[in-house]
Amino acid sequence: MSTTNPSELWAFFDCFSGISGDMTLGALIDLGLEAADLERVLQLMDLGEVKISARRVSKEHLTGVQVQISDPGCHPHRTYGDIRALITQAALPARVQELSLKMFRLLGEVEARIHGQPLEKVHFHELGALDTLADIVGVSYGIDKLGLTKIYCSPLPMGWGMITAAHGRLPNPAPAALELLKGLSIYGTDLPGELVTPTGAAILKALEAQSDPCPRMHLEQVGYGAGSRDLPGHPNLLRIYLGRPLSEAPGRREKVLVLETHIDDMNPELYEPLMAGLFAAGALDVALNPIQMKKNRPGVRLTVIAPPAAREGLLERLFMDSTTIGVRVMEVDRVAARRWQETINTPYGPLQVKVTEYGGRRRVMPEYEACRQMAEKHGLPLIEVYRLLPKN
């Protein structure tokens, strides 16, 4: 039976309508944060009498918390240096300050690259406005207050069309958002307007969100944060699940590719460089098996196992370095024993070995190269070195 880890609290960001700073803040308030607490945190930055209103609104028959920030004062455009000083000088909790600075630095570095400016001179325009300061510091406070230890997120939807920003008309998604989304999964939609804002992207990046399916967890709470716009026929909401991680099933679960082809017309001398090229392109394993093909020709079944990210490089090597004219590609589930390297003491000195574990049972296995080197150094038969390993 699976058990939970009470010391960990995970969050899954279900971004079916995208993500922005105010949507994230609204979802965190729906999960239990108090608007009054957020106001007190923002007042630590000497921003004046900041007021946060949080009300439940309906978005296409679903409801969520919509956040609005108000302040009678006038807040100018700020540079990255101005914002860093505001956050650094405020008496914020350590993790809140660290996350807030990280989010703004990510935004600043992207803007500096895109517009060719030094980081300290970057003017944030909309990003320097009070509502974005409140969103970033408020979200950082919420993550700390709720005690979230790990963040996951769904694939992120991209809207179409153009958007209006301080720099003028920009392609959607905004260049800054797209830069920050590198490493996360995205997909196109037929929804108009900006779905993932630069602030929303910076939040996921700073939290080191993993772009994976919802992990195994004991679900405890669900919160909804509402966006300011209404999307035609689509609920403009961000949904966040909170839960405790369930104990993992034995072994390591992962997706791998299996690439396979049959070859009956290739010089055998070409297989060695072909295999070397496949391993260099990311293959985890390469196998050759004799088969009988049509017209009674002897042939070879070439099978490659690889991570999904290596797909295109491996296909290129197969078509360039072999005589194949077609490759079967399958994505399969692989269960692997957990494995790592350790060093054991022997009468001939330290020896590196492999250790595997599945379902709580461990095995110590020889590391061939390490054993071979010890055998050569001490003039021993290789089998004698293998006998130095502890019995499993």
C-alpha positions as CSV (number, residue, x, y, z in Angstrom):
1,M,0.0,0.0,0.0
2,S,1.3,3.5,-0.9
3,T,2.1,5.9,1.9
4,T,2.5,9.6,2.0
5,N,5.5,11.7,3.0
6,P,4.2,14.3,5.5
7,S,7.4,16.4,5.3
8,E,6.8,17.1,1.6
9,L,4.1,19.2,0.0
10,W,3.9,19.2,-3.8
11,A,2.0,21.5,-6.1
12,F,0.8,20.7,-9.7
13,F,0.0,23.8,-11.8
14,D,-2.8,22.8,-14.2
15,C,-2.4,25.5,-16.8
16,F,-5.2,24.7,-19.1
17,S,-5.7,28.4,-19.8
18,G,-2.2,29.5,-19.3
19,I,-0.6,31.3,-16.3
20,S,-0.1,34.8,-15.2
21,G,1.0,36.5,-11.9
22,D,-2.5,37.4,-10.8
23,M,-3.9,34.0,-11.7
24,T,-1.2,32.3,-9.6
25,L,-1.8,34.7,-6.7
26,G,-5.6,34.1,-6.9
27,A,-5.1,30.3,-6.8
28,L,-2.9,30.6,-3.8
29,I,-5.5,32.7,-2.0
30,D,-8.1,30.1,-2.9
31,L,-5.8,27.6,-1.2
32,G,-5.8,29.5,2.1
33,L,-3.6,32.6,1.9
34,E,-5.1,35.7,3.5
35,A,-5.2,38.9,1.5
36,A,-4.6,40.9,4.7
37,D,-1.3,38.9,5.2
38,L,-0.2,39.7,1.7
39,E,-0.9,43.4,2.3
40,R,1.3,43.5,5.3
41,V,4.1,41.8,3.4
42,L,3.9,44.3,0.6
43,Q,4.0,47.2,3.0
44,L,7.4,46.0,4.1
45,M,8.7,47.3,0.8
46,D,7.5,50.9,1.5
47,L,5.0,50.9,-1.4
48,G,2.3,52.9,0.5
49,E,-1.1,51.7,1.5
50,V,-1.4,48.8,-0.9
51,K,-4.9,47.1,-0.9
52,I,-5.6,43.7,-2.2
53,S,-9.1,42.6,-3.0
54,A,-9.9,39.0,-3.7
55,R,-13.3,38.0,-4.9
56,R,-14.8,34.9,-6.4
57,V,-15.8,35.3,-10.0
58,S,-17.3,32.9,-12.6
59,K,-15.5,32.0,-15.8
60,E,-17.6,29.8,-18.1
61,H,-19.5,28.0,-15.2
62,L,-16.4,27.5,-13.1
63,T,-15.4,29.9,-10.3
64,G,-12.0,31.1,-9.1
65,V,-10.5,33.9,-7.0
66,Q,-9.7,37.1,-8.9
67,V,-7.1,39.4,-7.4
68,Q,-7.0,43.2,-7.8
69,I,-4.3,45.5,-6.5
70,S,-5.1,49.1,-5.6
71,D,-3.1,52.0,-4.3
72,P,-3.8,55.8,-4.4
73,G,-0.2,56.6,-5.0
74,C,1.7,56.9,-8.3
75,H,4.3,54.3,-9.1
76,P,6.9,55.1,-11.8
77,H,8.5,52.8,-14.2
78,R,11.4,51.2,-12.5
79,T,14.7,49.7,-13.5
80,Y,15.9,46.3,-12.5
81,G,18.2,48.0,-10.0
82,D,15.3,49.9,-8.5
83,I,13.3,46.8,-8.0
84,R,16.2,44.8,-6.6
85,A,16.8,47.6,-4.0
86,L,13.2,47.6,-3.0
87,I,13.2,43.8,-2.4
88,T,16.7,43.6,-0.8
89,Q,16.0,46.5,1.7
90,A,12.6,45.1,2.8
91,A,12.4,42.9,5.9
92,L,11.0,40.0,4.0
93,P,11.4,36.3,5.1
94,A,14.6,34.8,3.6
95,R,12.9,32.5,1.1
96,V,10.4,35.1,0.0
97,Q,13.2,37.6,-0.7
98,E,15.2,34.9,-2.5
99,L,12.4,33.8,-4.8
100,S,11.3,37.4,-5.5
101,L,14.8,38.4,-6.5
102,K,15.2,35.2,-8.7
103,M,11.9,35.9,-10.6
104,F,12.8,39.6,-11.3
105,R,16.4,38.6,-12.3
106,L,15.0,36.1,-14.8
107,L,12.7,38.7,-16.2
108,G,15.5,41.3,-16.3
109,E,18.0,39.1,-18.0
110,V,15.6,38.1,-20.7
111,E,14.6,41.8,-21.4
112,A,18.3,42.8,-21.5
113,R,19.0,40.1,-24.1
114,I,16.0,40.9,-26.2
115,H,16.5,44.7,-26.2
116,G,20.3,44.8,-26.1
117,Q,20.6,46.7,-22.8
118,P,22.7,46.2,-19.6
119,L,20.7,44.4,-16.9
120,E,20.9,47.3,-14.4
121,K,19.5,49.7,-17.0
122,V,16.5,47.6,-18.1
123,H,13.2,49.5,-17.6
124,F,10.5,47.1,-16.7
125,H,7.5,49.3,-17.8
126,E,4.5,47.1,-17.1
127,L,6.7,44.8,-15.1
128,G,7.7,47.6,-12.8
129,A,4.1,48.5,-12.0
130,L,2.7,47.9,-8.6
131,D,0.5,44.9,-9.6
132,T,3.5,42.9,-10.9
133,L,5.5,43.7,-7.8
134,A,2.6,42.5,-5.8
135,D,2.1,39.4,-7.9
136,I,5.8,38.3,-7.7
137,V,6.3,39.1,-4.0
138,G,2.9,37.8,-3.2
139,V,3.4,34.5,-5.0
140,S,6.8,34.1,-3.3
141,Y,5.2,34.7,0.0
142,G,2.5,32.1,-0.8
143,I,4.9,29.4,-1.8
144,D,6.8,30.0,1.5
145,K,3.7,30.2,3.6
146,L,2.1,27.1,2.3
147,G,5.5,25.2,2.6
148,L,5.6,24.0,-1.0
149,T,8.6,21.8,-1.6
150,K,8.3,20.8,-5.3
151,I,6.4,22.2,-8.3
152,Y,5.1,20.4,-11.4
153,C,3.2,22.0,-14.3
154,S,1.1,20.8,-17.2
155,P,2.1,21.6,-20.9
156,L,1.5,25.3,-21.5
157,P,-1.0,26.6,-24.1
158,M,0.1,29.3,-26.6
159,G,-2.4,31.9,-27.9
160,W,-2.3,33.4,-31.4
161,G,-2.3,36.9,-32.8
162,M,-0.4,40.0,-31.7
163,I,-0.3,41.7,-28.3
164,T,0.3,45.3,-27.2
165,A,3.1,46.1,-24.8
166,A,5.1,49.2,-23.8
167,H,7.6,48.4,-26.7
168,G,4.7,48.4,-29.2
169,R,3.0,45.5,-31.0
170,L,4.6,42.1,-30.3
171,P,4.0,38.6,-31.6
172,N,2.1,36.4,-29.3
173,P,3.5,34.8,-27.1
174,A,5.7,37.7,-26.0
175,P,9.4,37.1,-26.8
176,A,10.3,37.4,-23.1
177,A,7.7,34.7,-22.1
178,L,8.9,32.4,-24.9
179,E,12.6,32.7,-23.8
180,L,11.6,31.8,-20.2
181,L,9.6,28.8,-21.3
182,K,12.7,27.0,-22.7
183,G,12.8,23.6,-21.2
184,L,9.0,23.4,-20.6
185,S,6.4,21.7,-22.8
186,I,4.1,24.0,-24.9
187,Y,1.4,23.5,-27.5
188,G,-0.5,25.8,-29.8
189,T,-4.2,26.7,-29.5
190,D,-6.9,28.6,-31.4
191,L,-7.4,31.0,-28.4
192,P,-6.8,34.7,-29.0
193,G,-4.5,36.8,-26.9
194,E,-1.8,36.2,-24.3
195,L,-2.2,33.1,-22.3
196,V,1.2,32.8,-20.7
197,T,2.6,36.1,-19.5
198,P,6.3,36.8,-18.9
199,T,5.5,37.0,-15.2
200,G,3.7,33.6,-15.2
201,A,6.7,32.1,-17.1
202,A,9.2,33.6,-14.7
203,I,7.2,32.1,-11.7
204,L,7.5,28.6,-13.2
205,K,11.1,29.1,-14.1
206,A,12.1,30.4,-10.7
207,L,10.2,27.6,-9.0
208,E,12.1,25.1,-11.2
209,A,8.8,23.6,-12.2
210,Q,9.0,20.1,-13.9
211,S,6.9,19.9,-17.1
212,D,5.5,16.4,-16.3
213,P,2.1,14.7,-15.9
214,C,0.6,15.1,-12.5
215,P,2.8,13.1,-10.1
216,R,1.6,10.4,-7.7
217,M,0.2,12.3,-4.7
218,H,-2.4,12.2,-1.9
219,L,-4.6,15.1,-3.0
220,E,-5.4,17.5,-0.2
221,Q,-6.5,20.8,-1.8
222,V,-7.4,22.4,-5.1
223,G,-7.4,26.2,-5.8
224,Y,-8.5,28.2,-8.8
225,G,-7.2,31.6,-9.8
226,A,-9.1,33.7,-12.3
227,G,-7.6,35.8,-15.1
228,S,-8.8,39.3,-15.9
229,R,-10.0,38.5,-19.4
230,D,-12.9,36.3,-20.6
231,L,-11.9,33.7,-23.2
232,P,-14.6,32.7,-25.7
233,G,-16.0,29.4,-24.6
234,H,-13.1,28.7,-22.3
235,P,-12.7,29.1,-18.5
236,N,-9.8,31.5,-18.0
237,L,-8.5,29.9,-14.8
238,L,-5.4,28.5,-13.4
239,R,-5.9,25.4,-11.2
240,I,-3.4,24.3,-8.6
241,Y,-3.4,20.9,-6.8
242,L,-1.7,20.4,-3.5
243,G,-0.8,17.0,-2.2
244,R,1.6,14.8,-0.3
245,P,3.8,12.6,-2.4
246,L,3.0,8.9,-2.4
247,S,5.8,6.4,-1.9
248,E,7.3,5.4,-5.2
249,A,6.7,2.1,-6.9
250,P,9.8,-0.2,-7.0
251,G,12.3,0.7,-9.7
252,R,12.6,3.7,-11.9
253,R,9.8,4.3,-14.4
254,E,10.7,6.1,-17.6
255,K,9.8,6.4,-21.3
256,V,12.3,5.2,-23.9
257,L,12.3,4.8,-27.6
258,V,12.9,1.5,-29.4
259,L,14.2,2.0,-33.0
260,E,14.4,-1.1,-35.1
261,T,15.3,-2.0,-38.7
262,H,16.1,-5.1,-40.7
263,I,19.2,-5.0,-43.0
264,D,20.3,-7.6,-45.5
265,D,22.7,-5.8,-47.9
266,M,25.4,-4.1,-45.7
267,N,29.1,-4.8,-45.5
268,P,29.7,-6.3,-42.0
269,E,32.7,-4.0,-41.5
270,L,30.3,-1.0,-41.4
271,Y,28.5,-2.2,-38.3
272,E,31.3,-1.1,-35.9
273,P,31.3,2.6,-36.9
274,L,27.5,2.5,-37.1
275,M,27.3,1.4,-33.5
276,A,29.9,3.9,-32.4
277,G,27.9,6.7,-34.1
278,L,24.6,5.6,-32.5
279,F,26.2,5.6,-29.0
280,A,27.6,9.0,-29.7
281,A,24.1,10.2,-30.7
282,G,22.7,9.2,-27.3
283,A,21.7,5.5,-27.6
284,L,21.4,3.7,-24.4
285,D,21.9,0.3,-26.0
286,V,22.4,-1.2,-29.5
287,A,21.9,-4.8,-30.4
288,L,22.4,-6.9,-33.5
289,N,20.5,-10.2,-34.0
290,P,20.8,-12.6,-37.0
291,I,17.5,-13.1,-38.8
292,Q,16.3,-14.9,-42.0
293,M,14.7,-12.4,-44.4
294,K,12.7,-12.7,-47.6
295,K,14.2,-14.7,-50.5
296,N,16.0,-16.7,-47.9
297,R,18.6,-13.9,-47.3
298,P,20.4,-13.9,-44.0
299,G,20.0,-10.5,-42.4
300,V,20.5,-8.5,-39.2
301,R,17.9,-7.0,-36.9
302,L,19.3,-3.7,-35.6
303,T,17.6,-2.5,-32.3
304,V,18.4,0.7,-30.6
305,I,17.1,1.8,-27.2
306,A,17.4,5.5,-26.4
307,P,15.8,8.4,-24.5
308,P,13.1,10.2,-26.5
309,A,15.2,13.4,-26.9
310,A,17.7,11.5,-28.9
311,R,15.2,10.5,-31.6
312,E,16.2,12.8,-34.5
313,G,20.0,12.4,-34.0
314,L,19.6,8.6,-34.0
315,L,17.5,8.6,-37.1
316,E,20.0,10.7,-38.9
317,R,22.8,8.3,-38.0
318,L,20.8,5.2,-39.1
319,F,20.0,6.7,-42.5
320,M,23.4,8.2,-43.1
321,D,25.6,5.3,-41.7
322,S,23.6,2.2,-42.8
323,T,21.8,1.0,-45.9
324,T,18.4,1.0,-44.2
325,I,15.5,2.7,-46.0
326,G,13.0,2.5,-43.1
327,V,13.1,2.5,-39.3
328,R,10.3,1.5,-36.9
329,V,10.1,3.9,-33.9
330,M,8.1,3.0,-30.8
331,E,7.8,4.7,-27.4
332,V,7.6,2.2,-24.6
333,D,7.6,2.2,-20.8
334,R,10.8,0.9,-19.2
335,V,11.2,-0.2,-15.5
336,A,14.8,-0.1,-14.4
337,A,16.4,-1.1,-11.1
338,R,17.9,1.9,-9.3
339,R,21.6,1.8,-9.7
340,W,24.7,3.7,-8.6
341,Q,28.4,3.2,-8.1
342,E,30.2,2.5,-4.8
343,T,33.8,1.6,-3.8
344,I,34.6,-1.5,-1.7
345,N,37.9,-2.4,0.0
346,T,39.8,-5.4,-1.2
347,P,43.2,-7.0,-0.3
348,Y,44.4,-5.3,-3.5
349,G,43.0,-1.8,-2.8
350,P,39.8,0.0,-3.4
351,L,37.5,-1.4,-6.2
352,Q,34.6,0.4,-7.9
353,V,31.4,-1.7,-8.2
354,K,27.9,-1.3,-9.4
355,V,25.0,-1.5,-6.9
356,T,21.4,-2.1,-8.0
357,E,18.2,-2.0,-5.9
358,Y,14.7,-3.1,-6.7
359,G,11.9,-3.5,-4.1
360,G,14.4,-3.0,-1.2
361,R,16.7,-5.8,-2.4
362,R,20.3,-4.9,-3.3
363,R,22.9,-6.6,-5.5
364,V,26.5,-5.7,-5.8
365,M,27.8,-6.3,-9.4
366,P,31.3,-6.1,-11.0
367,E,32.2,-3.0,-12.9
368,Y,34.1,-4.6,-15.8
369,E,36.7,-1.8,-16.5
370,A,37.6,-1.4,-12.8
371,C,38.0,-5.2,-12.4
372,R,40.0,-5.5,-15.6
373,Q,42.4,-2.8,-14.5
374,M,42.9,-4.4,-11.1
375,A,43.5,-7.8,-12.7
376,E,46.2,-6.3,-15.0
377,K,47.9,-4.3,-12.3
378,H,48.3,-7.3,-9.9
379,G,48.7,-10.0,-12.5
380,L,45.4,-11.8,-11.5
381,P,42.9,-13.7,-13.6
382,L,39.8,-11.5,-14.1
383,I,37.6,-14.2,-12.5
384,E,39.6,-13.9,-9.3
385,V,38.9,-10.2,-9.1
386,Y,35.2,-10.9,-9.6
387,R,35.4,-13.3,-6.6
388,L,36.4,-10.4,-4.3
389,L,32.9,-9.0,-4.5
390,P,30.6,-9.6,-1.5
391,K,28.0,-12.3,-2.0
392,N,24.5,-11.1,-2.8
